[in-house]
């Protein structure tokens, strides 16, 4: 598990590498990517649930 100290070090390194202007853009892009991934996986699990319901009703 990542502790608070590790998070501070990761944040500092990211700030040094990307700079303060680029960091919010990267965070926004990461959030959008995670949101899309979550929506995609939710769609896959919903499809699986529908297939199981069809099999059970037969």
N, CA, C and O atoms as CSV, one atom per row, in Angstrom:
chain,resi,resn,atom,element,x,y,z
A,1,UNK,N,N,0.844,-1.178,0.000
A,1,UNK,CA,C,0.000,0.000,0.000
A,1,UNK,C,C,0.886,1.237,0.000
A,1,UNK,O,O,1.975,1.225,0.573
A,2,UNK,N,N,0.426,2.293,-0.635
A,2,UNK,CA,C,1.207,3.516,-0.741
A,2,UNK,C,C,0.884,4.411,0.444
A,2,UNK,O,O,-0.280,4.708,0.711
A,3,UNK,N,N,1.923,4.839,1.154
A,3,UNK,CA,C,1.750,5.723,2.293
A,3,UNK,C,C,1.780,7.181,1.882
A,3,UNK,O,O,1.961,7.513,0.711
A,4,UNK,N,N,1.599,8.040,2.864
A,4,UNK,CA,C,1.576,9.477,2.614
A,4,UNK,C,C,2.934,9.957,2.122
A,4,UNK,O,O,3.001,10.782,1.211
A,5,UNK,N,N,4.000,9.464,2.700
A,5,UNK,CA,C,5.343,9.862,2.290
A,5,UNK,C,C,5.629,9.511,0.836
A,5,UNK,O,O,6.229,10.296,0.103
A,6,UNK,N,N,5.197,8.334,0.432
A,6,UNK,CA,C,5.388,7.913,-0.952
A,6,UNK,C,C,4.595,8.789,-1.911
A,6,UNK,O,O,5.076,9.131,-2.991
A,7,UNK,N,N,3.380,9.151,-1.513
A,7,UNK,CA,C,2.558,10.020,-2.355
A,7,UNK,C,C,3.206,11.393,-2.525
A,7,UNK,O,O,3.154,11.969,-3.611
A,8,UNK,N,N,3.810,11.917,-1.469
A,8,UNK,CA,C,4.489,13.213,-1.538
A,8,UNK,C,C,5.684,13.136,-2.483
A,8,UNK,O,O,5.904,14.044,-3.285
A,9,UNK,N,N,6.445,12.066,-2.392
A,9,UNK,CA,C,7.606,11.895,-3.266
A,9,UNK,C,C,7.162,11.764,-4.720
A,9,UNK,O,O,7.761,12.381,-5.601
A,10,UNK,N,N,6.138,10.984,-4.983
A,10,UNK,CA,C,5.629,10.822,-6.348
A,10,UNK,C,C,5.134,12.153,-6.890
A,10,UNK,O,O,5.406,12.491,-8.042
A,11,UNK,N,N,4.408,12.914,-6.071
A,11,UNK,CA,C,3.919,14.221,-6.486
A,11,UNK,C,C,5.049,15.191,-6.782
A,11,UNK,O,O,4.986,15.940,-7.757
A,12,UNK,N,N,6.085,15.184,-5.947
A,12,UNK,CA,C,7.224,16.077,-6.158
A,12,UNK,C,C,7.971,15.722,-7.445
A,12,UNK,O,O,8.362,16.613,-8.200
A,13,UNK,N,N,8.167,14.455,-7.692
A,13,UNK,CA,C,8.859,14.028,-8.911
A,13,UNK,C,C,8.029,14.390,-10.142
A,13,UNK,O,O,8.576,14.857,-11.141
A,14,UNK,N,N,6.730,14.181,-10.079
A,14,UNK,CA,C,5.865,14.545,-11.198
A,14,UNK,C,C,5.900,16.042,-11.450
A,14,UNK,O,O,5.905,16.482,-12.600
A,15,UNK,N,N,5.924,16.823,-10.381
A,15,UNK,CA,C,5.994,18.273,-10.513
A,15,UNK,C,C,7.305,18.702,-11.153
A,15,UNK,O,O,7.321,19.613,-11.981
A,16,UNK,N,N,8.391,18.063,-10.782
A,16,UNK,CA,C,9.696,18.387,-11.366
A,16,UNK,C,C,9.774,17.980,-12.836
A,16,UNK,O,O,10.351,18.702,-13.649
A,17,UNK,N,N,9.203,16.845,-13.176
A,17,UNK,CA,C,9.298,16.344,-14.547
A,17,UNK,C,C,8.381,17.125,-15.484
A,17,UNK,O,O,8.811,17.556,-16.554
A,18,UNK,N,N,7.117,17.312,-15.089
A,18,UNK,CA,C,6.126,17.884,-15.999
A,18,UNK,C,C,5.907,19.377,-15.811
A,18,UNK,O,O,5.461,20.052,-16.739
A,19,UNK,N,N,6.208,19.900,-14.649
A,19,UNK,CA,C,6.019,21.324,-14.400
A,19,UNK,C,C,4.613,21.643,-13.922
A,19,UNK,O,O,3.688,20.854,-14.113
A,20,UNK,N,N,4.460,22.810,-13.295
A,20,UNK,CA,C,3.162,23.152,-12.702
A,20,UNK,C,C,2.070,23.443,-13.726
A,20,UNK,O,O,0.889,23.315,-13.403
A,21,UNK,N,N,2.420,23.825,-14.934
A,21,UNK,CA,C,1.395,24.124,-15.938
A,21,UNK,C,C,0.819,22.861,-16.558
A,21,UNK,O,O,-0.367,22.817,-16.886
A,22,UNK,N,N,1.629,21.853,-16.720
A,22,UNK,CA,C,1.214,20.620,-17.404
A,22,UNK,C,C,0.538,19.630,-16.445
A,22,UNK,O,O,-0.249,18.790,-16.882
A,23,UNK,N,N,0.835,19.721,-15.161
A,23,UNK,CA,C,0.332,18.745,-14.188
A,23,UNK,C,C,-1.200,18.682,-14.120
A,23,UNK,O,O,-1.737,17.574,-14.092
A,24,UNK,N,N,-1.935,19.800,-14.092
A,24,UNK,CA,C,-3.404,19.684,-14.075
A,24,UNK,C,C,-3.965,19.022,-15.327
A,24,UNK,O,O,-4.952,18.290,-15.251
A,25,UNK,N,N,-3.348,19.271,-16.472
A,25,UNK,CA,C,-3.793,18.632,-17.713
A,25,UNK,C,C,-3.606,17.116,-17.633
A,25,UNK,O,O,-4.467,16.353,-18.070
A,26,UNK,N,N,-2.486,16.694,-17.077
A,26,UNK,CA,C,-2.226,15.261,-16.935
A,26,UNK,C,C,-3.213,14.613,-15.970
A,26,UNK,O,O,-3.688,13.504,-16.211
A,27,UNK,N,N,-3.517,15.310,-14.878
A,27,UNK,CA,C,-4.491,14.792,-13.919
A,27,UNK,C,C,-5.867,14.661,-14.537
A,27,UNK,O,O,-6.563,13.671,-14.310
A,28,UNK,N,N,-6.264,15.654,-15.316
A,28,UNK,CA,C,-7.561,15.624,-15.986
A,28,UNK,C,C,-7.618,14.472,-16.985
A,28,UNK,O,O,-8.621,13.763,-17.069
A,29,UNK,N,N,-6.544,14.290,-17.735
A,29,UNK,CA,C,-6.493,13.203,-18.712
A,29,UNK,C,C,-6.560,11.839,-18.020
A,29,UNK,O,O,-7.231,10.926,-18.500
A,30,UNK,N,N,-5.863,11.710,-16.893
A,30,UNK,CA,C,-5.904,10.447,-16.145
A,30,UNK,C,C,-7.312,10.179,-15.622
A,30,UNK,O,O,-7.783,9.042,-15.666
A,31,UNK,N,N,-7.980,11.209,-15.132
A,31,UNK,CA,C,-9.354,11.054,-14.653
A,31,UNK,C,C,-10.303,10.647,-15.760
A,31,UNK,O,O,-11.152,9.777,-15.569
A,32,UNK,N,N,-10.161,11.284,-16.936
A,32,UNK,CA,C,-11.003,10.919,-18.075
A,32,UNK,C,C,-10.767,9.473,-18.496
A,32,UNK,O,O,-11.708,8.748,-18.819
A,33,UNK,N,N,-9.506,9.063,-18.488
A,33,UNK,CA,C,-9.170,7.691,-18.868
A,33,UNK,C,C,-9.785,6.690,-17.893
A,33,UNK,O,O,-10.344,5.677,-18.313
A,34,UNK,N,N,-9.683,6.968,-16.601
A,34,UNK,CA,C,-10.267,6.068,-15.605
A,34,UNK,C,C,-11.787,6.023,-15.725
A,34,UNK,O,O,-12.385,4.959,-15.566
A,35,UNK,N,N,-12.417,7.156,-16.001
A,35,UNK,CA,C,-13.864,7.205,-16.153
A,35,UNK,C,C,-14.309,6.368,-17.354
A,35,UNK,O,O,-15.282,5.619,-17.266
A,36,UNK,N,N,-13.600,6.497,-18.469
A,36,UNK,CA,C,-13.929,5.710,-19.659
A,36,UNK,C,C,-13.735,4.221,-19.405
A,36,UNK,O,O,-14.551,3.402,-19.828
A,37,UNK,N,N,-12.656,3.875,-18.716
A,37,UNK,CA,C,-12.394,2.469,-18.391
A,37,UNK,C,C,-13.511,1.905,-17.512
A,37,UNK,O,O,-13.978,0.786,-17.724
A,38,UNK,N,N,-13.928,2.690,-16.530
A,38,UNK,CA,C,-14.997,2.256,-15.631
A,38,UNK,C,C,-16.292,2.043,-16.402
A,38,UNK,O,O,-16.983,1.045,-16.196
A,39,UNK,N,N,-16.620,2.970,-17.283
A,39,UNK,CA,C,-17.838,2.832,-18.083
A,39,UNK,C,C,-17.759,1.623,-19.007
A,39,UNK,O,O,-18.753,0.922,-19.196
A,40,UNK,N,N,-16.594,1.375,-19.579
A,40,UNK,CA,C,-16.426,0.230,-20.473
A,40,UNK,C,C,-16.585,-1.084,-19.724
A,40,UNK,O,O,-17.277,-1.988,-20.193
A,41,UNK,N,N,-15.957,-1.193,-18.576
A,41,UNK,CA,C,-16.054,-2.437,-17.818
A,41,UNK,C,C,-17.458,-2.633,-17.271
A,41,UNK,O,O,-17.917,-3.768,-17.147
A,42,UNK,N,N,-18.141,-1.556,-16.945
A,42,UNK,CA,C,-19.526,-1.670,-16.476
A,42,UNK,C,C,-20.398,-2.211,-17.595
A,42,UNK,O,O,-21.271,-3.045,-17.358
A,43,UNK,N,N,-20.168,-1.746,-18.801
A,43,UNK,CA,C,-20.918,-2.242,-19.941
A,43,UNK,C,C,-20.672,-3.720,-20.173
A,43,UNK,O,O,-21.600,-4.453,-20.515
A,44,UNK,N,N,-19.453,-4.166,-19.995
A,44,UNK,CA,C,-19.133,-5.586,-20.174
A,44,UNK,C,C,-19.817,-6.445,-19.123
A,44,UNK,O,O,-20.346,-7.509,-19.445
A,45,UNK,N,N,-19.815,-6.002,-17.880
A,45,UNK,CA,C,-20.446,-6.791,-16.828
A,45,UNK,C,C,-21.947,-6.791,-16.992
A,45,UNK,O,O,-22.598,-7.791,-16.690
A,46,UNK,N,N,-22.524,-5.673,-17.472
A,46,UNK,CA,C,-23.965,-5.649,-17.719
A,46,UNK,C,C,-24.343,-6.636,-18.812
A,46,UNK,O,O,-25.366,-7.313,-18.714
A,47,UNK,N,N,-23.515,-6.722,-19.861
A,47,UNK,CA,C,-23.770,-7.667,-20.942
A,47,UNK,C,C,-23.719,-9.103,-20.421
A,47,UNK,O,O,-24.556,-9.926,-20.788
A,48,UNK,N,N,-22.740,-9.404,-19.567
A,48,UNK,CA,C,-22.621,-10.747,-19.003
A,48,UNK,C,C,-23.837,-11.083,-18.150
A,48,UNK,O,O,-24.334,-12.208,-18.193
A,49,UNK,N,N,-24.320,-10.111,-17.373
A,49,UNK,CA,C,-25.492,-10.347,-16.532
A,49,UNK,C,C,-26.724,-10.626,-17.377
A,49,UNK,O,O,-27.536,-11.482,-17.024
A,50,UNK,N,N,-26.871,-9.920,-18.480
A,50,UNK,CA,C,-28.025,-10.141,-19.358
A,50,UNK,C,C,-27.977,-11.532,-19.972
A,50,UNK,O,O,-29.008,-12.196,-20.079
A,51,UNK,N,N,-26.795,-11.979,-20.376
A,51,UNK,CA,C,-26.664,-13.311,-20.966
A,51,UNK,C,C,-27.013,-14.387,-19.941
A,51,UNK,O,O,-27.668,-15.373,-20.276
A,52,UNK,N,N,-26.576,-14.200,-18.685
A,52,UNK,CA,C,-26.884,-15.169,-17.641
A,52,UNK,C,C,-28.379,-15.193,-17.350
A,52,UNK,O,O,-28.950,-16.257,-17.108
A,53,UNK,N,N,-29.018,-14.016,-17.374
A,53,UNK,CA,C,-30.463,-13.959,-17.133
A,53,UNK,C,C,-31.219,-14.684,-18.234
A,53,UNK,O,O,-32.208,-15.365,-17.961
A,54,UNK,N,N,-30.759,-14.544,-19.490
A,54,UNK,CA,C,-31.411,-15.224,-20.605
A,54,UNK,C,C,-31.290,-16.738,-20.453
A,54,UNK,O,O,-32.244,-17.475,-20.702
A,55,UNK,N,N,-30.086,-17.201,-20.034
A,55,UNK,CA,C,-29.871,-18.642,-19.870
A,55,UNK,C,C,-30.750,-19.199,-18.755
A,55,UNK,O,O,-31.293,-20.297,-18.880
A,56,UNK,N,N,-30.891,-18.442,-17.661
A,56,UNK,CA,C,-31.677,-18.908,-16.532
A,56,UNK,C,C,-33.167,-18.937,-16.846
A,56,UNK,O,O,-33.893,-19.785,-16.327
A,57,UNK,N,N,-33.624,-18.027,-17.684
A,57,UNK,CA,C,-35.062,-17.966,-17.986
A,57,UNK,C,C,-35.491,-19.064,-18.975
A,57,UNK,O,O,-36.686,-19.331,-19.103
A,58,UNK,N,N,-34.556,-19.692,-19.662
A,58,UNK,CA,C,-34.905,-20.747,-20.639
A,58,UNK,C,C,-35.194,-22.040,-19.965
A,58,UNK,O,O,-35.502,-23.028,-20.631
